[in-house]
């Protein structure tokens, strides 16, 4: 079976709470659909593989957040969607061109997709599919 191996020298890590300085990750074809690979460069994490899965998960979490009544549960779900530092919300998938769209979805605010990149239009469409 084919295997993919990622070099430790690039500080590859799987988003599963493991520390960045771990041995290389090996994803077999059977498990590769479950991998989320992150590269840490200059103290900032970049998603190398798995961004679509994480975006889909975030959209589902936003939908669940809106369906919940209990404030404690909403807070728990919100903590999976974004972090807050000094009163500023930062989405856990931080892609600047997508942030206004994600903010609008989270706050149920209107969002004009005219002139937005295709990825933003796709996010809006996929959220409408699940809403």
Backbone bond lengths (Angstrom), bond angles and torsions (degrees), N, CA, C in turn:
res aa  C-N    CA-C-N  psi(-1)  N-CA   C-N-CA  omega(-1)  CA-C   N-CA-C  phi
1 X - - - 1.446 - - 1.510 109.16 -
2 X 1.327 115.84 142.83 1.457 119.71 177.37 1.514 111.62 -71.96
3 X 1.322 116.60 144.25 1.457 121.30 179.07 1.517 108.18 -131.48
4 X 1.313 116.23 145.88 1.455 122.07 174.72 1.518 107.49 -107.43
5 X 1.308 117.58 131.49 1.451 120.96 177.73 1.519 108.30 -123.97
6 X 1.313 117.29 137.35 1.448 122.17 -176.42 1.521 109.12 -113.85
7 X 1.304 116.83 136.00 1.463 121.90 -173.49 1.518 112.17 -71.53
8 X 1.333 115.90 134.55 1.460 121.55 177.21 1.523 110.68 -66.22
9 X 1.328 118.18 -27.74 1.460 120.95 -177.61 1.522 111.61 -62.63
10 X 1.303 118.06 -20.06 1.462 121.39 177.65 1.522 111.10 -92.27
11 X 1.348 117.24 5.48 1.464 122.71 179.95 1.524 112.76 58.38
12 X 1.325 117.10 47.26 1.457 121.13 178.67 1.520 109.13 -76.63
13 X 1.322 115.76 141.83 1.462 119.58 177.21 1.512 109.67 -150.35
14 X 1.306 115.89 152.04 1.451 120.21 175.73 1.511 108.02 -94.17
15 X 1.329 117.04 140.24 1.464 122.13 179.69 1.518 108.78 -73.68
16 X 1.281 116.64 78.15 1.453 119.99 177.99 1.511 109.66 -142.93
17 X 1.320 115.68 23.38 1.441 120.48 179.61 1.520 113.03 86.67
18 X 1.320 118.44 0.92 1.455 120.81 178.62 1.523 109.71 -76.98
19 X 1.285 116.29 150.67 1.456 120.03 179.87 1.516 109.92 -76.54
20 X 1.342 118.45 150.38 1.462 121.14 -176.67 1.519 114.70 -60.32
21 X 1.313 120.08 -30.34 1.461 121.83 -176.49 1.525 111.39 -89.88
22 X 1.318 117.29 53.45 1.453 121.82 178.57 1.519 109.34 -102.73
23 X 1.337 117.59 169.73 1.456 119.31 175.48 1.535 110.27 -60.25
24 X 1.337 116.57 161.53 1.473 119.23 -179.50 1.529 112.02 -55.91
25 X 1.316 116.46 148.10 1.461 122.43 177.36 1.519 108.06 -87.78
26 X 1.292 116.91 136.72 1.455 121.66 173.52 1.514 107.43 -119.33
27 X 1.316 115.79 122.64 1.465 121.12 178.54 1.520 108.16 -109.96
28 X 1.318 117.11 119.75 1.453 120.71 173.89 1.519 107.78 -80.96
29 X 1.326 118.57 161.82 1.469 119.46 178.03 1.525 112.51 -53.56
30 X 1.336 116.30 -34.97 1.459 119.70 -179.69 1.532 111.85 -67.70
31 X 1.326 117.51 -35.64 1.459 120.48 -175.85 1.521 113.49 -100.85
32 X 1.327 118.67 -10.12 1.458 119.84 -172.88 1.523 112.89 -64.40
33 X 1.325 118.32 -24.20 1.461 119.28 177.98 1.520 111.62 -74.40
34 X 1.323 117.31 -10.57 1.455 121.59 -179.53 1.527 111.63 -101.36
35 X 1.318 117.64 -5.04 1.455 120.97 -176.80 1.531 111.55 -82.97
36 X 1.307 114.23 142.53 1.455 121.72 168.76 1.518 103.83 -125.11
37 X 1.307 116.73 118.04 1.453 120.55 -174.17 1.520 109.18 -109.44
38 X 1.327 114.43 130.22 1.460 121.45 -176.78 1.520 108.55 -124.87
39 X 1.316 115.75 138.44 1.452 121.49 174.42 1.523 107.63 -110.77
40 X 1.319 116.56 134.50 1.455 120.85 178.43 1.516 108.00 -105.47
41 X 1.330 115.71 115.19 1.463 121.27 178.32 1.516 108.40 -123.87
42 X 1.308 115.36 122.73 1.463 121.96 179.13 1.521 112.33 53.34
43 X 1.329 116.29 39.89 1.454 121.15 176.28 1.515 115.18 80.31
44 X 1.330 118.34 3.52 1.462 121.38 178.68 1.523 109.07 -116.94
45 X 1.349 115.62 133.54 1.458 120.58 179.71 1.520 110.67 -85.78
46 X 1.327 115.25 138.51 1.458 122.65 176.03 1.518 108.13 -125.23
47 X 1.317 116.98 131.98 1.456 120.97 177.87 1.522 107.68 -78.41
48 X 1.319 115.98 120.35 1.453 121.65 179.65 1.529 109.79 -91.54
49 X 1.315 116.29 -41.10 1.457 121.24 179.03 1.519 108.07 -145.05
50 X 1.314 116.93 132.38 1.454 121.14 177.55 1.512 113.90 116.24
51 X 1.333 117.84 4.36 1.463 119.59 -177.55 1.525 112.18 -62.50
52 X 1.309 118.09 -38.54 1.464 120.36 179.31 1.527 110.52 -64.98
53 X 1.341 116.99 -41.53 1.467 120.08 177.73 1.530 110.77 -63.12
54 X 1.324 116.42 -43.21 1.464 119.76 179.52 1.526 111.85 -66.72
55 X 1.323 117.41 -37.81 1.461 120.74 177.71 1.527 110.07 -64.46
56 X 1.332 116.94 -44.57 1.467 120.46 178.35 1.522 110.92 -61.07
57 X 1.324 115.99 -43.31 1.462 120.40 178.00 1.532 110.79 -62.15
58 X 1.319 117.05 -42.00 1.467 120.71 178.98 1.522 111.14 -63.38
59 X 1.318 117.47 -40.98 1.474 120.46 178.05 1.522 110.52 -63.51
60 X 1.326 117.11 -41.00 1.469 120.06 176.50 1.522 111.27 -63.74
61 X 1.325 117.16 -40.46 1.461 120.38 178.35 1.531 111.43 -64.75
62 X 1.317 116.79 -38.78 1.479 119.63 177.00 1.522 109.81 -62.63
63 X 1.317 116.68 -42.86 1.470 120.12 178.92 1.529 110.66 -63.11
64 X 1.313 117.12 -45.43 1.472 120.82 177.74 1.521 110.23 -60.24
65 X 1.321 116.67 -42.82 1.469 121.43 178.30 1.529 110.26 -53.63
66 X 1.325 117.29 -45.60 1.470 121.30 -178.27 1.529 112.70 -70.23
67 X 1.300 117.68 -24.50 1.463 120.85 -179.86 1.528 112.99 -83.89
68 X 1.320 116.77 -21.75 1.462 120.67 -177.37 1.523 112.30 -73.33
69 X 1.314 115.79 147.17 1.469 122.45 175.75 1.524 111.31 -102.90
70 X 1.316 116.13 -36.19 1.456 122.50 -175.20 1.539 110.70 -73.30
71 X 1.331 116.99 123.95 1.470 121.51 -176.91 1.526 112.60 -65.30
72 X 1.319 117.26 -35.66 1.463 119.75 177.83 1.530 110.33 -63.06
73 X 1.332 116.71 -45.69 1.460 120.74 178.99 1.528 110.66 -63.73
74 X 1.330 116.86 -39.63 1.463 120.37 178.47 1.526 110.71 -61.96
75 X 1.321 116.41 -39.81 1.460 120.37 178.64 1.521 110.79 -64.42
76 X 1.329 116.42 -41.49 1.467 120.63 178.97 1.529 110.88 -61.87
77 X 1.312 116.98 -43.19 1.469 120.87 179.11 1.528 110.26 -68.74
78 X 1.329 117.22 -42.14 1.466 120.59 179.50 1.526 110.96 -58.25
79 X 1.319 116.90 -36.21 1.468 120.55 179.16 1.525 112.54 -65.43
80 X 1.316 117.45 -20.89 1.465 121.33 175.79 1.524 111.87 -84.76
81 X 1.326 116.15 -17.72 1.466 121.70 -176.49 1.522 111.49 -92.64
82 X 1.323 116.72 -40.36 1.466 120.44 -176.66 1.520 110.47 -151.76
83 X 1.314 114.47 167.35 1.463 122.49 172.92 1.527 107.18 -117.29
84 X 1.312 116.09 153.93 1.461 120.42 177.24 1.514 108.45 -120.49
85 X 1.318 115.37 129.53 1.457 121.15 177.98 1.521 108.14 -136.31
86 X 1.320 115.75 123.41 1.467 122.08 -178.65 1.529 111.19 54.24
87 X 1.329 115.41 38.77 1.460 120.91 177.13 1.515 114.77 78.10
88 X 1.320 118.71 2.12 1.462 122.21 -179.35 1.522 109.42 -105.80
89 X 1.326 115.90 129.64 1.459 122.12 179.05 1.518 109.66 -82.23
90 X 1.335 115.58 133.85 1.454 121.74 178.05 1.528 107.27 -130.11
91 X 1.324 116.81 113.66 1.454 120.56 -178.71 1.516 109.84 -66.52
92 X 1.318 116.24 144.38 1.458 121.21 -176.96 1.520 112.14 -64.64
93 X 1.313 117.89 -24.94 1.459 121.67 168.25 1.514 104.72 -105.74
94 X 1.315 116.05 97.48 1.455 121.93 -171.83 1.527 110.69 -96.04
95 X 1.336 114.83 91.91 1.464 121.59 175.00 1.528 105.44 -118.56
96 X 1.332 117.50 107.35 1.463 120.88 -171.42 1.533 115.37 -48.70
97 X 1.324 118.16 -41.28 1.466 119.32 -178.75 1.527 112.84 -68.54
98 X 1.318 116.91 -19.11 1.468 121.03 -179.08 1.526 113.07 -97.16
99 X 1.312 117.75 -17.06 1.465 120.76 -173.41 1.529 114.27 -57.63
100 X 1.346 120.13 -44.46 1.469 118.04 177.95 1.535 112.99 -60.40
101 X 1.316 116.71 -37.23 1.468 121.49 177.68 1.520 110.37 -65.70
102 X 1.329 116.94 -46.67 1.460 120.64 -179.70 1.529 110.66 -63.70
103 X 1.311 116.86 -39.22 1.466 121.22 177.42 1.529 110.42 -61.78
104 X 1.326 116.41 -44.39 1.467 120.53 179.21 1.527 110.95 -63.31
105 X 1.312 117.67 -42.34 1.464 120.24 178.37 1.520 110.73 -63.68
106 X 1.332 116.56 -43.58 1.458 119.92 -178.20 1.527 111.77 -65.61
107 X 1.328 116.99 -39.71 1.471 120.57 -176.41 1.529 113.17 -92.69
108 X 1.323 117.18 1.46 1.468 122.02 -176.42 1.522 112.16 60.91
109 X 1.309 117.07 31.88 1.467 121.87 179.08 1.530 109.17 -90.48
110 X 1.321 116.85 152.09 1.474 118.59 176.14 1.533 110.22 -65.48
111 X 1.304 115.73 149.84 1.466 120.67 179.14 1.515 108.33 -141.80
112 X 1.330 116.61 126.09 1.452 122.05 179.33 1.523 108.94 -90.56
113 X 1.316 116.21 115.17 1.458 119.78 -177.50 1.525 113.05 -84.53
114 X 1.328 117.98 -2.52 1.464 120.91 179.16 1.529 110.05 -59.29
115 X 1.313 115.59 128.61 1.454 121.17 178.03 1.519 115.06 77.84
116 X 1.318 117.31 3.65 1.466 120.95 -179.68 1.533 110.00 -82.91
117 X 1.328 117.40 154.67 1.473 120.31 176.29 1.532 111.33 -60.65
118 X 1.308 115.71 158.57 1.464 121.58 -178.88 1.531 111.28 -57.56
119 X 1.334 117.45 -36.72 1.463 119.92 -178.64 1.525 111.15 -63.49
120 X 1.324 117.48 -34.96 1.469 121.03 178.74 1.525 109.81 -70.40
121 X 1.333 116.61 -42.85 1.469 120.29 177.38 1.533 109.94 -61.09
122 X 1.333 117.30 -38.54 1.465 121.00 177.97 1.521 111.35 -64.69
123 X 1.319 117.29 -41.48 1.467 121.17 178.67 1.521 109.70 -61.65
124 X 1.318 117.32 -46.19 1.468 120.55 179.06 1.525 110.33 -61.51
125 X 1.315 117.15 -43.25 1.463 120.38 179.53 1.518 112.73 -63.30
126 X 1.328 116.73 -42.46 1.457 119.71 -179.96 1.516 111.35 -68.91
127 X 1.329 117.58 -33.98 1.473 118.86 177.26 1.531 109.89 -68.43
128 X 1.318 116.74 -39.15 1.472 119.50 176.83 1.518 111.04 -63.00
129 X 1.338 116.98 -33.44 1.466 120.15 176.89 1.519 112.48 -61.60
130 X 1.325 117.24 -36.20 1.470 119.33 -176.76 1.525 113.40 -95.78
131 X 1.318 117.25 -13.82 1.474 120.62 -177.58 1.519 111.27 -79.92
